[in-house]
Amino acid sequence: MKTEAVIFDMGGVLAQDVWEHLFLDEPGGIAAQYALDRDTITKVGEYLWECFAYVPETAHNDYQTLEERYWKTLIGLMWGGQPPATVSAAGFIQMTDDFVIPIEGMDSILDRLQRNGVDLAICSNNTEFWIRRQMDKCNLYRFFSPGKIILSCRVGVSKSSAHFEMFHSAVDALMTRRAACLFVDDRSSNVQRAQQCGMDSVRFTTVQQLQQDLQTRGLI
């Protein structure tokens, strides 16, 4: 069946993953800047992910509120009630922008797909606040309409869910069939899940590799 749409993961494909780099990069990450134990802050990051990855934005709980709560929770877990004077939720929010980095060359691929009439969607395990920053800084709204951005925080489960809810939501948003979709993700487990759901899929390793995969399918 001819491929009509391509569904992209965000972190590691369209932009670098946020929290791993923000927390752990040397010398600019939070652990290095504040001399924090890397294993401890990794566990805190994983805990915070589980706390916020499935929480949708609402009228009374907007993405700015969620983002501030995220960082206040981290500060409480790492420093208790007496953080250093240099530590604040506002400071971490500002710091985050330096770690929202587009994958170089992906905008060219997206542009070629769009010009060739290929429909585009995002399917990402993501929070309401990081997706906003990624979409804005990487200028991705020109390629993806809001209704075709499928997130774990809105669906309520991740791509590893046994019932494929996120994949089904992406296909429904594209108004096509699973067999007409190509799924692109940097994690092999997600690629396998997409295949099990009935999609063609490729694991992203480099922009050059993806370009070749798309050319093989006649998409660019």
N, C-alpha and C positions, 0 to 999 in steps of 0.2 A: 504494500500500500504506500502511496506517495505521502511523504512527510509534509504536513501542513503547518505545524507549529513546533517551536522549540521552547522548552521549559528550563529555566536556569536556576541553579542554586545561587545564593548571594555570596556568603563568606567563603573565600578560597577560589571563587570563579569570577564574579564580577568585581569584588573588592576583597581586600585582605580580611581575614577573621579579625574581629575587634578585641574581645576580652583577653585572649591568650597573649596577643602582642602588647596590649595595654598593661596587663599585669606583669608580664614576664620578660619583655624585651630588655636587652642590655645595650646601652646604659640608661635608656630613657623610660623604661617601664616603672610601674608603681613599686614593685618589689625592690628594684635597684635604687630608686630615688629615696625611698624611705627605709632602706636596710631591713626589709621584712623577709622572713623565712619563705623561700619559694614554695616549699611543699604546703605550708600552711595557707598561703594566699591562693594557691591553686585549688585547694579544697574549698576555700571560701568562694572562689569564682564558680566552681562547680555547683555549690549549694545555691548561690544567687541565681545561677542559670535556671535551676529547677524551680526557684521561687517566682521568676519573672517571665520565663519562656512561654507560658501558657495563659498569661493574663492579658486580656484585650483592653484597649482604650475604651472608656465610656465618657459620657458627658461630665460625670463627677470624678473621674479618675483618668485625666488626660495623660498624654505621653510625657509631658514635662513633670507632672506629679509622680508618675511611675519612675522616671529617671532620678529625680531627687530622692525618692524613697530607696531606690537601689543603692545609691551612694551612701546615704545615711545608715543603711543596714550594714554595708561594708565597714564603714568607720566604727560602728558599734562593735562589730565582731573583731576587728583588728586592734582597736585601741581602747575599747570600753568607753567609760564616761569621760576620759581625759585625753583626747587626741591632741597632737601638737598644734600650735597656733597656725601652722602652714597648711593644715589639713582641713578641707571643707568639701561639701558636696558640690558647690559652685566651681571650686578649683578643679575637681575631677571631671566635671562636665566639660569645662573648657579644654582640659587636657585631652579628652577623648577625640576631639577633632583631628589631632595630629596622628591618630592611629586609624582613621578612616581613609584608606588609601586604595584608589582604583587599581585593578589589574591592567597594566599597560597593554594596549592593543585590543582590548575587548570592545571598546567603543566603535572601532572600525568594523569588527565582525558584526556587531549589532546593527550598525548602519547598513551594511551590505544585505543582511537578512531582511531588514525592514524594506529596503528598496526592491528586493526580490519578492515582496508580498508574503513573506513568512510571518505568521502570527507569533507573538512573543509573550511569555509569562514568566513570573518568578515563583518558585516554591522553596521557601526557606524556613528552617528552624531559627526563629528570630524574635527579638523583643520589639515592642512598639517604638521605643526610643532609638535603638540602634538602626532600625530600618529607615527611619526618617533621616538620620544623619547620613547614612550610606546613599540613599536615593538623591538627597540634595547635593552632597559634595561631589558625587560621581556623575551628576547631571543625567540621571537615568529615567526621569519621568518622560523624556522625549521618546523613549523606546517602549516603556511599559505603562499602560493605563492603570489607575488605582484598582479597578475591578479585577485585574489580572495579576495582582500581587497576593499570593497565598502564603500565610504565615502561621507558624505553630501557635503564636499568641492569640490568633483569631479563630483557628480551627479547634484548638484545645488539646491537640496531640502533636507528636513529632512525626517525622517521616518514617520512624521505626515502628509505628503503630501497626498492629496485626491486621487492621482492617483497611489500610491504605487511604485513610480519610483525606490526607493532604494531596495525594496524587489525584484522587477522584475530584477534589475541589478545583484543582488546576485544570483538569480536562473539562469540567463543567463550565469554568470561567471562559475557556477558549471556544466552547460550543462545538466541539469536534469529538472524534473518537480516540480512544487510547492508542490504537494502532497507528494513528496519524500523527502522533507526538514523539518528539525526540527529547529525552531528559538528559541534562548535563549537570554533573555534580563531581566534586573532588573527592568524595568519600565512597569507597568501593561498596560499603554496606548499603548506601542509599541508591547507588546504581543498580545493585542486585534487587533491591525492593521495587524499583521502577520496572525492572524486567519482569519480576513476578506479578506485577500489576497489569502487564500487557503492553508496556511501552518499549520502543527502541530506546537505548540509553548508551551513553559513553562516559567514561571517567575522565575528568579534566585533569591534565598534568601541566600542559603548557598551551599558550595561545597558538603556537605553530601546530601542535598536535590537533587541537580542536579545529583549526582552519582546515586541516587535511581531512578530518572526519566529516566536516560539513561539505567540503568539495566532493568527497566520495559519494555523498548522498544527493549531490546536485543542488544544494541549497544556496551556495555562494559561488 
